[in-house]
Amino acid sequence: MITGTKLRWYIKIPLKIIIARIPLSHAVWNKLGIFKHGEMQEFSYARGVFSGHLKRAGFMEKEKNTDKVVMEVGPGESLFSALLAKSYCFKRSLLLDVGNFALPALDVYKKLSGWLANEGLPCPFINNCSSIGSMLTALDSQYLIDGLNSLKNLPGESVDFIFSHAVLEHIRKNEFIETSKEFWRVLKPGGVSSHVIDFTDHLEESINNLRFSDRFWEAEWVASSGFYTNRLRLGEMTRIFEDHGFKVDVLEKTEWQVVPIPKKHLSTHFMSMTDAELKTSEAILRLHKPA
């Protein structure tokens, strides 16, 4: 490969399928810059993401959070939200993922704790913690790593606030409806959910993933190869949430000026969609469960 060249989507897909079959740990792939799960390891970025969701959901007044439970869907490679939740005075936090992807060593969390204190956002003292587990206990936080099954095991109406950042698009298509149903079940009446969703292909920031049939794209050997998105469009996601009772607000929407790929190159299902649906590249949704 020539240094500085950008691999095209049709090269990335087979390469990632092959690489995903090499038996290396997630930590090793991460060090190589492959199969990274988000950018939440950077302190100011993590705080910005967290506070952005708080603002959209109405939880910036810390004194009102002392009896509330927050759940992050897809924390990825850091558990920073456990410290941030306590810094914003939440009673408890839940970090839900489909596996154990947390990478930073304990020292990183201790540095974050000091950084938050300097920012005027102190959290419980964790310098005496000797493991990630003891840190989570000190922060009244749980790391749940069995995806939808973990979500199903949570008590009904036990969470006040759910958020995710570029995660919903990665939930398997055959689990999305059930995941929406579980969000509704675990949220308390009056609860709020905030989600930033990336509708690009995660290959070339286009919609090349819409070229393929479901039969190919949803096959396990493809979907487990590190580039999967469920390909649900904004209108489809909105209808799913509304069907479960949520009031859905599209707070922001980013669009391409034109559909980035001619429709004739898309799979039949997407070929029949409106240009408006196909032009959406990102959206921010706020879901509200009526009291």
N, C-alpha and C positions, 0 to 999 in steps of 0.2 A: 504494500500500500504506500502511495506517495505521501510524504509528510504534508499536512495542511489540507489534504483533500477531504471532502465531506462525503461519507458513504451514502449512497442512494438507498431508498426504502427497500428496493427489491434485492439489495445485497445484505442489508441489515437483518431482514427477516430470516433467511436461511442461516446466516452466521449466528444469530441469537438462538435459534433452535438447536444448532450444533453445540454452542457453548454451554447452553443450559443442561446438556447431558454430561458435562464434565463434572465429576464428583468433588467439587470444592465447596467449602463453607461460604455462607453469605459474607462473613467478615473478610475473607480473602478476595472475593469478587469486588467488595466495596473498596478495598485498598487499591485494586487495579482500576477503579473508576467504572466498573460494570455492575449493573443491577443495583444502582443506588436507589434508595427509597426516600426521596425528598431532601429538603435543605434545612430541616429544623435543628441541625447541630450548631448553627451560628446564633449566638445569643440575641443580638438585636433583631435578627430576622424572626426568630422564634417568638420573641415578645411582640413584634409587630403583627405577626399572624394571629396570635392569641388575642391581643387587644382589639384587632380589627373585627374578629368574630364577636367579642364581647360588646363592642359598640353596636353592631348590627342587631344583636339580640337584646340589648338593653340591660347588660350586667356590669357596667363600668363603675357603678356605685358600690364600692367594696363592702361597706357596712350592711348592705342588703343581701350579701351572698353567704352570710355565716351559717345559714341553715340549708344551703343549696348544694346539689350534686351535679358535677359537670362530667361529660363523657366525650373524649376525643376518639373519633373513628379513624384508624390508620395513622398512629404516631410515627411509624416508620423506624428510622434508625436512632431516634432519641426519645427519651422519656421526659423531656424538658417541661412538658405541660403539667406534670405532677407538681413541680416547683412553682410554676406560674399560677396554677390553680390556687395553691395556698397563699401565694403573694397577693392574689386578688380576693383572699378571704373565703374561698369556697370551703364548705365543710368537708367535702370528699371528692376525689376524682377517680374516673375509670378510664383506662387506656386500652382500647379494643383494636386488635389486629388479627391477622390470619396466621401469624407465626411469631417467633421470637427474633426480631430483627434489631433489637437495641444494641448499639455498638459502643458508645462512649464509656470509658472507664469511670469508676466512681469519682476520681479526682476532677473530672470534667464537671460533674454535677455540683461538687463542692465549690468550684470556681464560679459556676453559674449562681449559686446561692450568694456568694460574696458580691457578684456583679449586680444582682437584683437588689441587694441591700443598699449598694451605692446609688442605685436608681430610685431609691425611696420605696422599694417593694420587698421588704424583708419577708422571709419564709421561715418555718421552723429550723432550728439548728440541726444540721446533718453532718457536721465535721467528725462526730464520734461514730458515725455509721461505718460498718465494716463490709457491707455488701449492698448490692442494688436492692435486694429483698428487704434489708433492714431500713434502707432509705425510704422505700415505698411505704413501709409501715409507719415510719415517723411522719410521713406526709399524708397519711390517711388515703393512700392511693392503691389501686389494684391494676395489675397488668394482665389483661385477658387475651390469650393468644390462640383461641380456637374459633375465631371469626363468628359466623352466624350461630354456631352452637353455643358459644359463650354468651352471645346476645340473648338467645332464647332462655338461658338459665338465670338471667337477671329478673328480679321481682318486677311485677307490673307497677306502673306509675311510681317509679323509684328515682327517676332522673329529671332534673329541671332544665338542663341545657345540653344539647348535642351539637358538636361541630366537626367539620372535616375540611381539609384543604387539598384539593386536587387528588381526591381519593375515590369519590363515588363512581367515577368513570372506570375504576379498576374492579369494582364488585362484579363477580360473574353474572352474566345476563340471566342465567337460570336461577339466581339467588336474589336478584334485585327486588322483585315484588315482595318476597318474604322478608327481606331486610327492611323495606319501607314499612311493612306491617309491624315488624318488631320495634322500629323506631316509635311508631304510634303507641304500641303497647307499653313500652318502658317509660315514655314521657308522662309526666304528671299533667293533669289538666292545667292549661295556661302555659305549659312548657314551650320552649322555642328551640329551633334547630337552624344552624347556619352552615352553608356549604358553598365553597368555591369549586367549580367544576370545569375541567379542561376538556373540551370536545375535539381537540386536534388528535392526530393519529399517533403522537408520541414517537414518531419516526422521522418526519420531516416538517412537523408543525403544519400539516395539511390534512387531507382526508383520504390518504391512500389506503387506510384500513377499510374503507367502505367499498373497495373494489371486489372484496371476497364474499362468498356465500357464507351463511351461518354454518353450514355443514363443515367447511374448512376452518373458519375462524374460531368456532366454539369447540373444536376437537381438543381433547385434553393435551395432546402432544404439542399443539400450537399455543393454547391458552396458558400453559405453564412455562412458557419460554421467555418471560420477562418483558414483553412488549404489549401484552394484552390490554385492551380496553373493551368495555361491553358494547360500544358503538350506539348506545341509546342517545337519541337527540334530545334537545331541550324540551320540546313539546311532549315527547314520550315520557320523560322523567316527571315532568310537571303533572301529567295525567295520572301517573301511578301514585304519586303522593296525594293528589286530590281524591283519588278513589278510596284512599284509606282515611280520609277525613281532614287532612291538613289544609289550612289556608296557606296558599303559596304566593309569595311575593318575589318577582324577579327584580332584584335591586339594581343589578348592572348586567349589561350584555355587550360582549365584544363580537364584531362581525367582520368577515372579509368583505371587500367591496363587491366581489363577484364570487360565485362558487369556484373554488380553486382548481377543481378538476372537472372536465366536461362530463355531464351526466351519463353519456353513452359508455363511459368507462367504469361506471359504478355497478354494483350488484343490483339485481332487479328491485329488491325491497327499497333501496335508497334512490334508485333512478326515478321512482314514482313520487318522491318527496318534493315539497315546495323548495324554491331557491332560498327562501327565508330560513327554513329549517336547516338547510345544508350550509348556510353561510355563518352560522353561529359557531364561534371558536372558543368562547369562554362565557360563563355566567355565574352570578352569585345569587343563590336562593336563600330565602328565609322562610322556614316552615313554622307555622303556629298551630298548636293544638288548643282549640277553644276550651275555656274554663268550664 
